[in-house]
Amino acid sequence: MYVNPPYVSKAMAHFAGDMAVLEEIGTLNEKTVEIIKESLGAKGNEIDLSISDLILIPVERLPEDDRKLLLKVAQELGADAKLKIVRR
């Protein structure tokens, strides 16, 4: 899971066009990723989430460690930041 802090991206965007700065914040269980994809109707190996998308995830179905990580991220995520989940 990565988070794209908007301030850094906006501050650096003038150097070479659009730019995303990613910060790795943790790893999710495969089951959790499948639940997220199912609840959002996402396909592929990358999922971009906003704050409004997080409320659509059925957290009661997630393993405890992943639930704690997502809740922590939700509390710290800025209003215009994006959360990116990448399957490697």
Rosetta constraint file for C-alpha pairs under 8 A:
AtomPair CA 1 CA 24 HARMONIC 5.95 0.50
AtomPair CA 1 CA 25 HARMONIC 5.80 0.50
AtomPair CA 1 CA 26 HARMONIC 5.47 0.50
AtomPair CA 1 CA 27 HARMONIC 5.89 0.50
AtomPair CA 1 CA 28 HARMONIC 7.15 0.50
AtomPair CA 1 CA 83 HARMONIC 7.08 0.50
AtomPair CA 1 CA 84 HARMONIC 5.78 0.50
AtomPair CA 1 CA 85 HARMONIC 4.53 0.50
AtomPair CA 1 CA 86 HARMONIC 6.33 0.50
AtomPair CA 2 CA 22 HARMONIC 5.81 0.50
AtomPair CA 2 CA 23 HARMONIC 5.24 0.50
AtomPair CA 2 CA 24 HARMONIC 4.46 0.50
AtomPair CA 2 CA 25 HARMONIC 5.62 0.50
AtomPair CA 2 CA 26 HARMONIC 7.45 0.50
AtomPair CA 2 CA 83 HARMONIC 5.81 0.50
AtomPair CA 2 CA 84 HARMONIC 5.05 0.50
AtomPair CA 2 CA 85 HARMONIC 6.29 0.50
AtomPair CA 2 CA 86 HARMONIC 7.87 0.50
AtomPair CA 3 CA 22 HARMONIC 5.60 0.50
AtomPair CA 3 CA 23 HARMONIC 5.36 0.50
AtomPair CA 3 CA 24 HARMONIC 6.72 0.50
AtomPair CA 3 CA 25 HARMONIC 7.07 0.50
AtomPair CA 3 CA 77 HARMONIC 7.81 0.50
AtomPair CA 3 CA 81 HARMONIC 7.17 0.50
AtomPair CA 3 CA 82 HARMONIC 5.98 0.50
AtomPair CA 3 CA 83 HARMONIC 4.62 0.50
AtomPair CA 3 CA 84 HARMONIC 6.11 0.50
AtomPair CA 4 CA 9 HARMONIC 7.50 0.50
AtomPair CA 4 CA 20 HARMONIC 6.50 0.50
AtomPair CA 4 CA 21 HARMONIC 5.52 0.50
AtomPair CA 4 CA 22 HARMONIC 4.82 0.50
AtomPair CA 4 CA 23 HARMONIC 6.51 0.50
AtomPair CA 4 CA 81 HARMONIC 5.72 0.50
AtomPair CA 4 CA 82 HARMONIC 5.48 0.50
AtomPair CA 4 CA 83 HARMONIC 6.45 0.50
AtomPair CA 4 CA 84 HARMONIC 7.66 0.50
AtomPair CA 5 CA 9 HARMONIC 6.58 0.50
AtomPair CA 5 CA 21 HARMONIC 6.79 0.50
AtomPair CA 5 CA 22 HARMONIC 7.31 0.50
AtomPair CA 5 CA 23 HARMONIC 7.98 0.50
AtomPair CA 5 CA 78 HARMONIC 7.40 0.50
AtomPair CA 5 CA 81 HARMONIC 5.47 0.50
AtomPair CA 5 CA 82 HARMONIC 7.48 0.50
AtomPair CA 6 CA 10 HARMONIC 5.99 0.50
AtomPair CA 6 CA 78 HARMONIC 7.72 0.50
AtomPair CA 6 CA 80 HARMONIC 6.47 0.50
AtomPair CA 6 CA 81 HARMONIC 5.31 0.50
AtomPair CA 7 CA 11 HARMONIC 5.97 0.50
AtomPair CA 8 CA 12 HARMONIC 6.11 0.50
AtomPair CA 8 CA 21 HARMONIC 6.79 0.50
AtomPair CA 9 CA 13 HARMONIC 5.87 0.50
AtomPair CA 9 CA 19 HARMONIC 5.90 0.50
AtomPair CA 9 CA 20 HARMONIC 5.34 0.50
AtomPair CA 9 CA 21 HARMONIC 5.65 0.50
AtomPair CA 10 CA 14 HARMONIC 7.68 0.50
AtomPair CA 10 CA 19 HARMONIC 7.89 0.50
AtomPair CA 12 CA 19 HARMONIC 7.07 0.50
AtomPair CA 13 CA 17 HARMONIC 5.36 0.50
AtomPair CA 13 CA 18 HARMONIC 5.22 0.50
AtomPair CA 13 CA 19 HARMONIC 5.39 0.50
AtomPair CA 14 CA 18 HARMONIC 7.74 0.50
AtomPair CA 26 CA 69 HARMONIC 7.56 0.50
AtomPair CA 28 CA 32 HARMONIC 6.35 0.50
AtomPair CA 28 CA 33 HARMONIC 6.74 0.50
AtomPair CA 28 CA 66 HARMONIC 5.86 0.50
AtomPair CA 29 CA 33 HARMONIC 6.55 0.50
AtomPair CA 29 CA 63 HARMONIC 7.88 0.50
AtomPair CA 29 CA 66 HARMONIC 6.96 0.50
AtomPair CA 30 CA 34 HARMONIC 6.34 0.50
AtomPair CA 31 CA 35 HARMONIC 6.29 0.50
AtomPair CA 31 CA 62 HARMONIC 7.78 0.50
AtomPair CA 32 CA 36 HARMONIC 6.19 0.50
AtomPair CA 32 CA 62 HARMONIC 5.72 0.50
AtomPair CA 32 CA 63 HARMONIC 7.10 0.50
AtomPair CA 32 CA 66 HARMONIC 7.07 0.50
AtomPair CA 33 CA 37 HARMONIC 6.10 0.50
AtomPair CA 33 CA 85 HARMONIC 7.99 0.50
AtomPair CA 34 CA 38 HARMONIC 6.02 0.50
AtomPair CA 35 CA 39 HARMONIC 6.07 0.50
AtomPair CA 35 CA 57 HARMONIC 7.65 0.50
AtomPair CA 35 CA 58 HARMONIC 7.85 0.50
AtomPair CA 35 CA 61 HARMONIC 7.76 0.50
AtomPair CA 35 CA 62 HARMONIC 7.61 0.50
AtomPair CA 36 CA 40 HARMONIC 6.15 0.50
AtomPair CA 36 CA 42 HARMONIC 7.91 0.50
AtomPair CA 36 CA 57 HARMONIC 5.94 0.50
AtomPair CA 36 CA 58 HARMONIC 7.99 0.50
AtomPair CA 37 CA 41 HARMONIC 5.60 0.50
AtomPair CA 37 CA 42 HARMONIC 4.66 0.50
AtomPair CA 37 CA 43 HARMONIC 6.66 0.50
AtomPair CA 37 CA 47 HARMONIC 7.62 0.50
AtomPair CA 38 CA 42 HARMONIC 6.63 0.50
AtomPair CA 39 CA 56 HARMONIC 6.64 0.50
AtomPair CA 39 CA 57 HARMONIC 5.90 0.50
AtomPair CA 39 CA 58 HARMONIC 7.40 0.50
AtomPair CA 40 CA 53 HARMONIC 7.52 0.50
AtomPair CA 40 CA 56 HARMONIC 7.02 0.50
AtomPair CA 40 CA 57 HARMONIC 7.43 0.50
AtomPair CA 42 CA 47 HARMONIC 6.73 0.50
AtomPair CA 43 CA 47 HARMONIC 7.81 0.50
AtomPair CA 45 CA 85 HARMONIC 7.98 0.50
AtomPair CA 45 CA 86 HARMONIC 5.78 0.50
AtomPair CA 45 CA 87 HARMONIC 4.96 0.50
AtomPair CA 45 CA 88 HARMONIC 7.66 0.50
AtomPair CA 46 CA 84 HARMONIC 6.84 0.50
AtomPair CA 46 CA 85 HARMONIC 5.53 0.50
AtomPair CA 46 CA 86 HARMONIC 4.50 0.50
AtomPair CA 46 CA 87 HARMONIC 6.30 0.50
AtomPair CA 47 CA 84 HARMONIC 5.53 0.50
AtomPair CA 47 CA 85 HARMONIC 4.98 0.50
AtomPair CA 47 CA 86 HARMONIC 6.56 0.50
AtomPair CA 48 CA 82 HARMONIC 6.40 0.50
AtomPair CA 48 CA 83 HARMONIC 5.64 0.50
AtomPair CA 48 CA 84 HARMONIC 4.44 0.50
AtomPair CA 48 CA 85 HARMONIC 6.45 0.50
AtomPair CA 49 CA 53 HARMONIC 5.61 0.50
AtomPair CA 49 CA 54 HARMONIC 6.86 0.50
AtomPair CA 49 CA 82 HARMONIC 5.53 0.50
AtomPair CA 49 CA 83 HARMONIC 4.85 0.50
AtomPair CA 49 CA 84 HARMONIC 6.14 0.50
AtomPair CA 49 CA 85 HARMONIC 7.99 0.50
AtomPair CA 50 CA 54 HARMONIC 6.67 0.50
AtomPair CA 50 CA 80 HARMONIC 7.46 0.50
AtomPair CA 50 CA 81 HARMONIC 6.77 0.50
AtomPair CA 50 CA 82 HARMONIC 4.98 0.50
AtomPair CA 50 CA 83 HARMONIC 6.22 0.50
AtomPair CA 51 CA 55 HARMONIC 7.28 0.50
AtomPair CA 51 CA 74 HARMONIC 6.85 0.50
AtomPair CA 51 CA 77 HARMONIC 7.34 0.50
AtomPair CA 51 CA 79 HARMONIC 6.82 0.50
AtomPair CA 51 CA 82 HARMONIC 7.60 0.50
AtomPair CA 52 CA 56 HARMONIC 7.54 0.50
AtomPair CA 53 CA 57 HARMONIC 7.31 0.50
AtomPair CA 54 CA 74 HARMONIC 7.31 0.50
AtomPair CA 58 CA 62 HARMONIC 7.33 0.50
AtomPair CA 59 CA 67 HARMONIC 6.08 0.50
AtomPair CA 60 CA 67 HARMONIC 7.95 0.50
AtomPair CA 62 CA 66 HARMONIC 6.43 0.50
AtomPair CA 62 CA 67 HARMONIC 5.73 0.50
AtomPair CA 63 CA 67 HARMONIC 6.11 0.50
AtomPair CA 64 CA 68 HARMONIC 6.23 0.50
AtomPair CA 65 CA 69 HARMONIC 6.31 0.50
AtomPair CA 66 CA 70 HARMONIC 6.13 0.50
AtomPair CA 67 CA 71 HARMONIC 6.09 0.50
AtomPair CA 68 CA 72 HARMONIC 6.09 0.50
AtomPair CA 69 CA 73 HARMONIC 6.19 0.50
AtomPair CA 70 CA 74 HARMONIC 6.03 0.50
AtomPair CA 71 CA 75 HARMONIC 6.29 0.50
AtomPair CA 72 CA 76 HARMONIC 6.44 0.50
AtomPair CA 73 CA 77 HARMONIC 5.75 0.50
AtomPair CA 77 CA 81 HARMONIC 6.22 0.50
AtomPair CA 77 CA 82 HARMONIC 7.71 0.50
